């Protein structure tokens, strides 16, 4: 892969200009670039243009599977992040015999509700095919942002009576492991919409900038508690009831990671005090993380 192709991939799939620019001359492997494409919050049609080898084959197949054959059906589920309970809510969106009808129904709903690109809302689309014995089998599960398929999971069999799906293109699998240009003590904007609203996080440790756990951050969880996390693995958020928020790791924070600008949300002022305490010193960030 030449430099021009690498630059196109970085600019197309990393919304963070700071990160994309910093990686222009970084020593990235072909696998690193494949992973950037696989987990990106971008339409599958765009991913298909840049993917290589088996990844390209799988993405193109997923796109082709959006055309139904006789007897096949789509089921649609509307999902959104509910601020009151800090958790996902879902509602049945209906059954459809073509993807065109799915797309039309989503556009109609969003027009009626006045939804915009900043909304914490997404859709799950399941494909069901006859198994020859009078039953329907779920073969593909797509995640849609608006009416655009962005992620998918493909059925690959059963294990102990449970359906097993290939999750490489299902979101935050694989987790991105890229070096970042940010310094210890910087306030970062973690934006994993539509799965939860943007959050500020203070970079406590950077380590060697390549280990999967090297980026340690401090953040105020959606339940009001202060926590630390290895950012490349995602923020481990909690619901209002204290249970793990199941959609917290659906998108790698690195894609849109940038410096925080503007006012901090209510309750996050202690981040500014912690930033002053750190003064850019990683040893202090490590001690602060250990205290929490």
KEKE-3310 file (N, C-alpha, C; in steps of 0.2 Angstrom, whole numbers, plus 5000, padded with zeros to 4 digits):
npx = (5004:5003:5009:5000:4987:4987:4985:4973:4964:4966:4961:4948:4942:4945:4938:4944:4954:4966:4971:4972:4981:4993:4996:5000:5014:5017:5022:5013:5005:4999:4988:4984:4978:4968:4960:4956:4947:4938:4931:4926:4915:4907:4898:4895:4896:4906:4916:4918:4925:4938:4942:4952:4957:4951:4943:4936:4929:4920:4913:4907:4899:4890:4884:4877:4869:4858:4849:4834:4828:4814:4804:4812:4815:4816:4818:4816:4823:4822:4833:4839:4849:4844:4843:4838:4838:4851:4854:4851:4836:4823:4813:4801:4802:4796:4792:4799:4800:4809:4825:4824:4811:4814:4823:4815:4805:4813:4818:4806:4801:4812:4810:4798:4801:4810:4824:4842:4859:4867:4860:4857:4854:4850:4849:4844:4845:4839:4841:4832:4830:4822:4824:4822:4814:4803:4805:4813:4829:4841:4852:4861:4865:4863:4869:4863:4865:4855:4848:4858:4868:4881:4888:4890:4885:4889:4881:4889:4887:4882:4884:4883:4870:4868:4867:4881:4890:4901:4911:4919:4916:4907:4907:4916:4926:4939:4947:4954:4971:4981:4994:4993:4992:4991:4994:4999:4989:4980:4964:4952:4940:4928:4920:4907:4896:4882:4880:4882:4881:4894:4909:4919:4937:4951:4968:4978:4989:5001:5011:5020:5013:5009:5005:4990:4984:4989:4984:4978:4963:4954:4937:4920:4908:4892:4883:4887:4898:4916:4928:4942:4949:4956:4958:4959:4952:4939:4927:4920:4905:4891:4874:4860:4855:4866:4871:4882:4884:4878:4881:4892:4905:4903:4909:4925:4934:4944:4942:4936:4942:4948:4954:4946:4935:4928:4915:4914:4903:4890:4895:4908:4918:4929:4938:4946:4953:4960:4968:4976:4983:4991:4999:5005:5013:5017:5019:5012:4999:4998:4998:4987:4977:4979:4974:4961)
npy = (4994:5011:5028:5037:5030:5026:5039:5042:5033:5036:5049:5047:5039:5042:5053:5062:5075:5078:5066:5059:5067:5066:5053:5052:5050:5039:5023:5012:4996:4986:4979:4987:4997:4990:4987:4999:5003:4992:4994:5007:5021:5022:5022:5005:5004:5014:5008:4997:5001:5004:4993:4978:4962:4948:4955:4964:4956:4950:4962:4966:4955:4957:4968:4964:4955:4962:4963:4955:4938:4927:4923:4928:4940:4956:4962:4976:4986:5000:5009:5019:5030:5033:5047:5049:5036:5032:5022:5010:5011:5002:4999:4990:4990:4985:4973:4969:4968:4972:4981:4994:4998:4997:5008:5019:5019:5022:5035:5042:5041:5048:5061:5065:5065:5075:5071:5073:5072:5072:5065:5053:5039:5024:5010:4993:4980:4965:4950:4937:4921:4907:4890:4879:4870:4875:4885:4901:4908:4918:4927:4938:4953:4969:4986:5001:5018:5031:5028:5021:5007:5002:4994:4976:4959:4942:4927:4912:4899:4888:4886:4876:4877:4890:4904:4909:4923:4931:4944:4954:4965:4971:4983:4989:4979:4973:4981:4997:5000:5012:5025:5041:5059:5066:5074:5070:5076:5083:5088:5078:5075:5063:5055:5045:5044:5036:5030:5034:5051:5064:5064:5072:5069:5066:5065:5054:5045:5040:5032:5020:5024:5014:5002:4992:4996:5008:5021:5030:5036:5049:5051:5057:5047:5042:5039:5048:5044:5045:5038:5028:5023:5012:5019:5015:5003:5007:5017:5011:5012:5015:5012:5021:5013:5006:4996:4988:4997:4992:4995:5003:5000:4999:5007:5012:5024:5031:5035:5048:5056:5070:5086:5093:5107:5123:5125:5114:5100:5100:5096:5091:5100:5096:5090:5100:5105:5094:5093:5104:5100:5089:5095:5091:5080:5063:5054:5060:5058:5044:5042:5048:5040:5028:5031:5032)
npz = (5000:4995:5000:4996:4996:5009:5015:5010:5016:5030:5030:5026:5035:5048:5058:5067:5064:5070:5074:5062:5054:5062:5060:5048:5044:5052:5057:5051:5049:5036:5041:5052:5045:5038:5049:5054:5044:5045:5058:5057:5059:5046:5030:5024:5010:5007:5014:5007:4995:4999:5006:5007:5000:5009:5018:5009:5001:5011:5015:5003:5001:5012:5008:4996:5002:5006:4997:4995:4994:4987:5001:5011:5024:5032:5049:5059:5071:5082:5090:5104:5114:5130:5140:5153:5160:5157:5147:5134:5125:5116:5102:5092:5075:5064:5050:5034:5016:5008:5006:5002:5006:5020:5021:5017:5027:5038:5034:5034:5047:5054:5048:5053:5066:5067:5068:5069:5063:5075:5084:5097:5091:5083:5072:5072:5060:5056:5046:5040:5034:5026:5033:5027:5034:5038:5047:5051:5049:5057:5048:5045:5054:5054:5058:5058:5054:5053:5038:5033:5031:5042:5051:5052:5057:5054:5053:5058:5063:5076:5094:5107:5106:5105:5094:5084:5079:5067:5071:5066:5058:5066:5074:5087:5086:5078:5092:5090:5089:5090:5089:5097:5096:5107:5123:5140:5152:5144:5140:5133:5120:5120:5108:5104:5098:5089:5101:5114:5122:5119:5129:5141:5145:5154:5150:5158:5158:5146:5142:5132:5121:5112:5117:5121:5132:5136:5136:5148:5156:5165:5169:5171:5174:5166:5177:5186:5194:5197:5186:5180:5164:5152:5137:5124:5124:5126:5135:5151:5154:5165:5168:5175:5185:5189:5182:5169:5154:5140:5127:5126:5121:5107:5097:5093:5103:5097:5084:5083:5092:5100:5105:5119:5118:5123:5136:5150:5154:5166:5182:5179:5182:5191:5183:5177:5189:5191:5180:5182:5193:5188:5178:5166:5170:5170:5180:5191:5185:5185:5199:5203:5196:5203:5215:5213)
capx = (5000:5008:5008:4993:4982:4987:4983:4966:4961:4966:4957:4941:4939:4946:4935:4949:4960:4972:4974:4974:4987:4998:4997:5002:5021:5018:5024:5007:5005:4993:4983:4982:4974:4962:4956:4953:4942:4933:4927:4924:4908:4906:4894:4898:4897:4912:4921:4920:4929:4944:4945:4957:4957:4945:4938:4932:4924:4915:4909:4903:4894:4885:4880:4873:4863:4853:4844:4830:4825:4808:4803:4816:4812:4820:4815:4819:4822:4824:4837:4842:4852:4840:4847:4835:4840:4858:4854:4847:4829:4822:4806:4800:4801:4792:4794:4800:4802:4815:4829:4821:4806:4817:4826:4809:4802:4818:4818:4799:4802:4816:4807:4792:4803:4815:4830:4848:4865:4869:4855:4860:4849:4853:4844:4846:4841:4840:4839:4829:4829:4820:4829:4819:4810:4797:4807:4817:4835:4844:4859:4864:4863:4866:4868:4861:4865:4850:4846:4865:4871:4888:4891:4886:4888:4887:4880:4894:4885:4880:4888:4879:4863:4868:4870:4887:4891:4907:4910:4925:4913:4901:4908:4922:4930:4944:4948:4960:4977:4985:4998:4989:4996:4989:4999:4997:4986:4976:4957:4950:4933:4927:4913:4905:4889:4876:4879:4881:4884:4901:4911:4926:4941:4958:4973:4982:4995:5002:5015:5024:5009:5007:5002:4983:4981:4994:4981:4973:4960:4949:4931:4914:4903:4885:4880:4890:4904:4923:4932:4947:4949:4961:4954:4958:4947:4933:4924:4916:4900:4886:4867:4858:4854:4873:4873:4886:4880:4880:4883:4898:4910:4902:4913:4932:4934:4949:4940:4934:4946:4951:4954:4940:4935:4922:4913:4913:4897:4889:4898:4914:4923:4935:4943:4951:4958:4965:4973:4981:4988:4995:5004:5008:5018:5014:5019:5006:4993:4998:4996:4979:4973:4979:4970:4954)
capy = (5000:5017:5033:5041:5026:5027:5045:5042:5029:5040:5055:5045:5035:5045:5060:5067:5077:5078:5059:5057:5071:5063:5046:5052:5048:5034:5016:5008:4990:4985:4976:4993:5001:4986:4987:5006:5002:4988:4997:5014:5023:5024:5017:4999:5006:5017:5003:4992:5004:5004:4987:4973:4955:4944:4960:4967:4950:4950:4968:4966:4950:4959:4973:4960:4951:4967:4961:4949:4933:4925:4920:4931:4945:4960:4964:4982:4988:5006:5009:5025:5031:5037:5051:5048:5030:5031:5015:5009:5009:4999:4998:4987:4995:4982:4969:4972:4963:4975:4986:5000:4999:4999:5015:5024:5019:5026:5042:5045:5042:5054:5067:5066:5067:5080:5069:5075:5068:5072:5061:5046:5035:5020:5005:4986:4977:4958:4947:4931:4917:4900:4885:4873:4866:4879:4891:4907:4908:4925:4926:4944:4958:4976:4992:5007:5025:5034:5022:5018:5001:5004:4988:4970:4953:4937:4921:4907:4893:4888:4883:4874:4879:4898:4906:4913:4928:4934:4951:4958:4971:4973:4988:4990:4973:4974:4988:5001:5002:5017:5030:5047:5065:5070:5074:5069:5082:5086:5086:5075:5074:5056:5055:5038:5044:5037:5025:5039:5058:5065:5065:5075:5064:5069:5060:5053:5042:5039:5026:5020:5026:5009:4996:4993:4999:5014:5028:5030:5043:5050:5054:5057:5042:5044:5038:5053:5042:5046:5032:5028:5017:5011:5022:5011:4998:5011:5019:5006:5016:5012:5014:5024:5008:5004:4990:4990:5000:4986:4998:5007:4998:4998:5011:5014:5032:5034:5038:5055:5058:5077:5090:5096:5114:5125:5123:5107:5098:5100:5091:5089:5105:5094:5089:5106:5105:5088:5095:5109:5096:5085:5099:5087:5075:5057:5051:5062:5055:5037:5042:5050:5034:5023:5034:5031)
capz = (5000:4995:5004:4994:4998:5016:5017:5009:5021:5036:5030:5025:5040:5055:5058:5070:5060:5074:5074:5055:5053:5066:5058:5041:5044:5057:5054:5052:5045:5032:5046:5055:5040:5037:5056:5054:5039:5047:5063:5056:5058:5039:5027:5021:5003:5007:5016:5001:4990:5001:5009:5003:5001:5012:5021:5004:5000:5016:5015:4997:5002:5016:5004:4992:5006:5007:4992:4998:4989:4990:5007:5016:5027:5037:5055:5060:5078:5083:5097:5106:5121:5135:5145:5159:5163:5154:5145:5128:5124:5109:5100:5086:5069:5058:5045:5027:5011:5003:5010:5000:5011:5026:5020:5016:5034:5043:5032:5036:5055:5056:5046:5057:5073:5067:5070:5065:5064:5082:5089:5099:5089:5078:5070:5071:5055:5055:5040:5041:5028:5027:5034:5023:5038:5041:5051:5049:5053:5057:5045:5046:5059:5052:5062:5053:5056:5048:5033:5030:5035:5044:5054:5051:5060:5050:5056:5056:5066:5083:5099:5113:5105:5104:5087:5084:5073:5065:5074:5064:5055:5070:5078:5091:5086:5083:5095:5087:5094:5086:5093:5097:5096:5113:5129:5147:5155:5139:5141:5127:5119:5118:5105:5102:5095:5092:5106:5120:5121:5120:5136:5142:5148:5156:5149:5164:5156:5139:5142:5126:5115:5107:5121:5121:5139:5138:5137:5154:5156:5170:5167:5175:5171:5166:5183:5191:5197:5194:5185:5175:5159:5146:5132:5118:5126:5127:5142:5154:5157:5169:5168:5181:5190:5191:5178:5164:5149:5135:5120:5127:5117:5100:5093:5096:5104:5093:5077:5083:5097:5098:5111:5121:5118:5126:5143:5152:5156:5173:5186:5176:5184:5194:5178:5177:5194:5191:5175:5185:5197:5184:5175:5161:5173:5169:5187:5195:5182:5188:5206:5203:5194:5208:5221:5211)
cpx = (5004:5005:5001:4987:4981:4983:4975:4962:4961:4961:4949:4938:4940:4944:4940:4954:4966:4976:4976:4980:4993:5001:5000:5009:5022:5019:5018:5007:4999:4987:4980:4977:4967:4957:4953:4947:4936:4928:4925:4917:4906:4902:4898:4900:4904:4918:4923:4924:4936:4947:4948:4955:4950:4940:4934:4927:4918:4910:4904:4897:4888:4881:4875:4867:4858:4847:4840:4828:4818:4808:4808:4813:4817:4815:4819:4818:4825:4827:4839:4845:4847:4843:4844:4837:4848:4858:4850:4840:4828:4814:4806:4798:4797:4795:4794:4802:4807:4818:4826:4815:4808:4819:4820:4806:4806:4818:4811:4799:4806:4814:4802:4795:4809:4822:4836:4854:4868:4865:4859:4855:4852:4847:4847:4842:4844:4837:4837:4828:4826:4825:4827:4815:4804:4799:4812:4823:4838:4851:4863:4861:4867:4865:4868:4862:4861:4848:4852:4867:4879:4892:4887:4889:4885:4886:4885:4893:4882:4884:4884:4872:4862:4871:4876:4888:4898:4906:4915:4922:4907:4902:4915:4926:4933:4945:4955:4965:4982:4989:4994:4994:4995:4994:4996:4994:4981:4969:4954:4942:4932:4920:4912:4898:4888:4875:4879:4884:4891:4903:4918:4930:4948:4963:4978:4989:4995:5006:5019:5020:5007:5004:4994:4980:4985:4990:4976:4970:4955:4943:4925:4909:4896:4881:4882:4896:4911:4926:4938:4946:4955:4957:4953:4953:4940:4931:4919:4910:4895:4879:4866:4857:4861:4875:4877:4882:4882:4883:4889:4904:4909:4906:4920:4932:4939:4947:4938:4937:4949:4951:4948:4940:4928:4921:4912:4906:4896:4892:4905:4920:4929:4940:4948:4956:4963:4970:4978:4986:4993:5001:5008:5013:5014:5014:5014:5000:4993:4996:4989:4975:4973:4975:4963:4953)
cpy = (5006:5022:5037:5037:5026:5033:5045:5039:5033:5046:5053:5042:5038:5052:5065:5069:5077:5071:5057:5061:5068:5056:5046:5049:5042:5027:5012:5002:4990:4983:4982:4996:4997:4987:4994:5006:4998:4991:5004:5015:5026:5019:5011:5000:5009:5012:4999:4995:5004:4998:4982:4966:4952:4949:4963:4962:4950:4956:4968:4961:4953:4964:4969:4957:4956:4966:4954:4944:4931:4921:4923:4937:4949:4961:4970:4984:4995:5006:5017:5025:5036:5041:5050:5042:5028:5024:5015:5007:5006:4999:4995:4991:4992:4977:4971:4967:4966:4980:4993:5002:5001:5006:5020:5024:5023:5033:5046:5046:5048:5061:5069:5068:5072:5078:5072:5071:5068:5068:5055:5041:5030:5014:4998:4982:4969:4954:4940:4927:4910:4895:4879:4868:4869:4884:4896:4907:4915:4924:4932:4949:4964:4981:4998:5014:5029:5027:5019:5012:5003:4998:4982:4964:4947:4930:4916:4901:4893:4884:4882:4877:4887:4900:4911:4917:4930:4941:4956:4965:4973:4979:4988:4983:4973:4981:4991:5002:5006:5022:5037:5053:5069:5069:5073:5076:5086:5084:5084:5075:5067:5056:5048:5038:5039:5033:5029:5046:5059:5067:5068:5069:5067:5063:5060:5050:5040:5033:5026:5022:5020:5003:4998:4996:5005:5020:5027:5036:5043:5053:5053:5052:5045:5043:5043:5051:5044:5039:5033:5022:5018:5013:5018:5005:5001:5012:5014:5010:5012:5016:5018:5019:5004:4998:4992:4992:4996:4989:5002:5006:4997:5002:5013:5022:5035:5038:5046:5059:5065:5080:5093:5104:5117:5123:5116:5106:5099:5094:5089:5094:5102:5091:5094:5107:5099:5090:5100:5105:5092:5089:5096:5082:5068:5053:5053:5059:5048:5037:5043:5044:5029:5025:5032:5023)
cpz = (5000:4999:5002:4996:5005:5018:5016:5014:5028:5036:5029:5031:5047:5055:5062:5066:5063:5073:5067:5053:5056:5063:5051:5040:5049:5053:5055:5047:5041:5036:5050:5051:5039:5043:5056:5049:5042:5053:5063:5056:5051:5036:5024:5013:5002:5009:5010:4996:4992:5004:5004:5004:5004:5015:5015:5002:5005:5016:5009:4998:5006:5013:4999:4996:5008:5002:4994:4992:4992:4996:5013:5018:5031:5043:5057:5068:5079:5090:5098:5113:5125:5140:5152:5163:5161:5152:5138:5129:5117:5108:5093:5080:5063:5054:5038:5023:5006:5008:5008:5004:5018:5026:5020:5023:5038:5041:5035:5043:5057:5054:5051:5064:5073:5069:5066:5067:5071:5087:5091:5098:5083:5077:5070:5066:5055:5049:5042:5035:5030:5028:5030:5027:5041:5046:5048:5053:5052:5054:5045:5051:5057:5057:5057:5057:5051:5044:5030:5034:5036:5047:5052:5055:5056:5054:5054:5060:5073:5087:5105:5113:5105:5097:5088:5078:5073:5067:5071:5062:5059:5074:5081:5091:5079:5086:5092:5092:5089:5091:5092:5098:5103:5119:5135:5149:5150:5141:5134:5126:5116:5115:5101:5100:5089:5099:5113:5118:5122:5127:5136:5146:5149:5155:5155:5162:5149:5137:5135:5120:5110:5111:5121:5127:5141:5139:5142:5155:5162:5167:5172:5172:5171:5172:5188:5195:5193:5193:5180:5170:5155:5140:5126:5118:5127:5134:5145:5157:5161:5168:5175:5187:5192:5187:5172:5158:5143:5128:5121:5123:5110:5095:5096:5097:5100:5087:5077:5089:5096:5105:5113:5121:5121:5133:5144:5154:5163:5177:5184:5178:5187:5189:5177:5183:5194:5185:5177:5189:5193:5181:5170:5163:5173:5176:5191:5192:5185:5195:5207:5201:5199:5214:5219:5210)
residu = (UNK:UNK:UNK:UNK:UNK:UNK:UNK:UNK:UNK:UNK:UNK:UNK:UNK:UNK:UNK:UNK:UNK:UNK:UNK:UNK:UNK:UNK:UNK:UNK:UNK:UNK:UNK:UNK:UNK:UNK:UNK:UNK:UNK:UNK:UNK:UNK:UNK:UNK:UNK:UNK:UNK:UNK:UNK:UNK:UNK:UNK:UNK:UNK:UNK:UNK:UNK:UNK:UNK:UNK:UNK:UNK:UNK:UNK:UNK:UNK:UNK:UNK:UNK:UNK:UNK:UNK:UNK:UNK:UNK:UNK:UNK:UNK:UNK:UNK:UNK:UNK:UNK:UNK:UNK:UNK:UNK:UNK:UNK:UNK:UNK:UNK:UNK:UNK:UNK:UNK:UNK:UNK:UNK:UNK:UNK:UNK:UNK:UNK:UNK:UNK:UNK:UNK:UNK:UNK:UNK:UNK:UNK:UNK:UNK:UNK:UNK:UNK:UNK:UNK:UNK:UNK:UNK:UNK:UNK:UNK:UNK:UNK:UNK:UNK:UNK:UNK:UNK:UNK:UNK:UNK:UNK:UNK:UNK:UNK:UNK:UNK:UNK:UNK:UNK:UNK:UNK:UNK:UNK:UNK:UNK:UNK:UNK:UNK:UNK:UNK:UNK:UNK:UNK:UNK:UNK:UNK:UNK:UNK:UNK:UNK:UNK:UNK:UNK:UNK:UNK:UNK:UNK:UNK:UNK:UNK:UNK:UNK:UNK:UNK:UNK:UNK:UNK:UNK:UNK:UNK:UNK:UNK:UNK:UNK:UNK:UNK:UNK:UNK:UNK:UNK:UNK:UNK:UNK:UNK:UNK:UNK:UNK:UNK:UNK:UNK:UNK:UNK:UNK:UNK:UNK:UNK:UNK:UNK:UNK:UNK:UNK:UNK:UNK:UNK:UNK:UNK:UNK:UNK:UNK:UNK:UNK:UNK:UNK:UNK:UNK:UNK:UNK:UNK:UNK:UNK:UNK:UNK:UNK:UNK:UNK:UNK:UNK:UNK:UNK:UNK:UNK:UNK:UNK:UNK:UNK:UNK:UNK:UNK:UNK:UNK:UNK:UNK:UNK:UNK:UNK:UNK:UNK:UNK:UNK:UNK:UNK:UNK:UNK:UNK:UNK:UNK:UNK:UNK:UNK:UNK:UNK:UNK:UNK:UNK:UNK:UNK:UNK:UNK:UNK:UNK:UNK:UNK:UNK:UNK:UNK:UNK:UNK:UNK:UNK:UNK:UNK:UNK)
# end
